[in-house]
């Protein structure tokens, strides 16, 4: 039975890895939707609607994976207290509990998924900015210049322009995704909390759950790089 349990835990680890890939894919979907938004004049693009539907499907799958992993972990943690004869019915009981839990998932559970919320906020923010056009080209150039001086594109960890900026919901600071994930993992392995690397910040516990992709800032960085390459 110990080998069987080892296999179960190994499969759960693999499933969690697939879940990480799923979440990364959702970030890519958001980026594609932003590309579609740039290529159109107004809202209601069928392509963006399709991207949103895909995001909801992914969010539902992510919630279902959480339910499955949670129930299996509970079942395996209590297995030592079970009688040998009860082990034979464990699989069917797990399936039943998973089915019941998934059936209770509501539309709100999916709609409130952080990746879905980020997707909708990014699209909404883009169209809100697009409708607030300056009166003339001179105003536009001035706004761009002011925006670029007000926003720091440099990651506080790498001291280079961010590629995939992540915003901390607690302190509103930004970091490049790879750098901040690496720092959090390193501190976690040291059994320590991750302190925000921005000088003067009092956030002493940066967590992955606090970080969200900032697609608007990412586009600003990309546009700034394009302008720099032209000059």
N, C-alpha and C positions, 0 to 999 in steps of 0.2 A: 504493500500500500504506500510505503514511503516513496518508491519510484514513481508511482502514479501521481502522488501529490507534487513531486518535483516537476513532473511534466506539466501539470496544471499551472504551476507558478511560472514555469518557463513560457508557456503559451500566453499567460496574462502579460508578461513582460513584452512579448512580441506584439501583442495586441495594443499595448500602450505606445509602442514605437510607431505602429501604423496610425494610431490616433494623432501623434505628433505630426506625421506626414499629412494627415487630413487637415489639421489646423493650418499648416503651412500652405496647403492648396487653397484654403479659404482666403488667405492673404493674397495669393496670386489672382484669385477671382476678383477680389476688390480692386487690384491694380488694373486688371483688364477692363473692368467696368469704368474706371476713371479714364482710361484711354478712349473708350467709347463716348464718354461724356464730353471729352475735348473735341471730338469729331462731329458733334451735333450742335444745333442751334438752340434746342430747348429740351424739356423733359419729355418723358413718354417714349423713349427709344426702346423698341422691342428687344434689342440686344441687352440693354441694361435690365429690363424686366426678366429676361432669361437668366442673367447672372444672379439676380436676387432670388429667383426660384431655386437655382443651384445652391446658393448659400443656405437657404432654408432646409434643403435636403441634407446638406452636409451637417448643419447644426443638429438636425434630428438624429442623424447617425451618431454624432458625437455624444449626444445625451444618452442614446441607447447603449453605447459602449460603456459609459460611466455606470449605468444601471447594472449591466452584466458584470463588470469588474467588481463593483461594490458587493453584489450578492455572492459571487464566487468567493471573494475574500472572506466574507462573513462565514460562509459554509465551511471553508477549509480551516478557519481559525477555531471553529467549534468542533472539529471532527474528532479530536481526542476524547471528547465527552460522550461520543456516540457509541452505542453497542455495535458489535460487528455486523449483526443482521441489518442494522439501520443503514449501513454504508451502501448496500445494494440499491436502495431507493433514493440515495442522495442526488444522483444525476437528474432523475425525474422531478424531484422537489425543486432543484435549482432552476430547471427549465420553467416550471410552473410559476415560481416567484419572479423570474425575469419577465415572463409574459405578462404577469399582472402589473409589475412595475412600469413596463413600457406602455401598457394600455392606459396608465394613469397620466402619462406625459400629456400636457396640454399645449395648445398652440402658443400660449404665453411663454411656456418653458423654452420653446424654439425661438420665438420672436425676441426674447430677452437674452439670448445667447450673445456673449460679448462680441464675437466676430460679426454677427448679424447687425448688432447695434453700431459697431464701427463702420460697417459697410454703408448703412443708411445715413449715418452722420456725415461720412465722407462725400457721398453723392449730393446730399442736401447742402452741405457747406460749399461744394463746388458751384452748384447752380445759383446759390445765393450771391456768391462773389461775382459770377458771370453777369447777373442782372444789375449789379451796382457798377456800371461802367463810368469812367471819368468823362467829363464833357469834351475833352480833346486829347490829342496825342501827347501834348506836353504834360498834361496832368497824369497821363498813364506812365510816362517815363519817370516822372517825379515820384509817383507812388511806388513803382518798382524799386527805385533807388532807395527810398525811405524804408521799404519793407526789407530789403537786403541788408541794410545797416542795422535794423532793429533785431533781426533774427541771426542767431549764431549757428552756422551750419557745421561747426567743428565739434566732433565728439570729445567730451572731456577726458576720455580714456585713451583714445588713439591719437588725439590732437590732429586728426585729419577730417576732411569733409565726410559726413555720415553717408552711408549707402542705403541703409534701411533704418531710418530714425524711429526710435521707440519713445513714446511719451510716458512719463511716470505720472499716474493719476493723482498721487499723493502730493508731490512737490512741483509738478508740471515741468520738470527738467527732461531734457532729451539725451539719448545716448544711441550709438550705433548698436544694432541688435546683437551682432556677434560678440562685441566687446562686453556688453553688459551681461549677456548670458554666461560668458566665460567667467566674469568676475563673481557673479552670484554662485555659480557652481563651485568655484575655488573656495569661496568663503564657507559654503555649505559643507564642503569636504573637511574644512578646518573646524567645523562645529561653531562657526561664528556668523553673526548677522552681516549683511552687506550694507555698508554705509554709502549714501549717495556721493559719487565722486566729484560733484560740483562744489567748488570751494565756497564755504559759508552756509551750505545747506544743512538744516538740522534733521533731515530724514535719515535716521540710523537703521532702518530696516527695509531695504529695497527688496521686493519680491517679484517673481515672474508674473504673478497674478495682478500686480499693479501696473504692468506695462501693456500698452496698446500701440499698434502701428500708427504712425502719423503720415498718412498718404498725402495730405496737403503739403506738409513740409518736404516730403520726398520729392514732390513735383517741383517745388520751389528750388530745391538743390539741383535737380536735373536741368531746369531751365537756366539757372545761374551758370552751370557748367557749360551749357550750350552757348550762352552769350560770351563766356570767357574764351571758349574755343574759337569763336568767330573773330574776336579781337586779338 
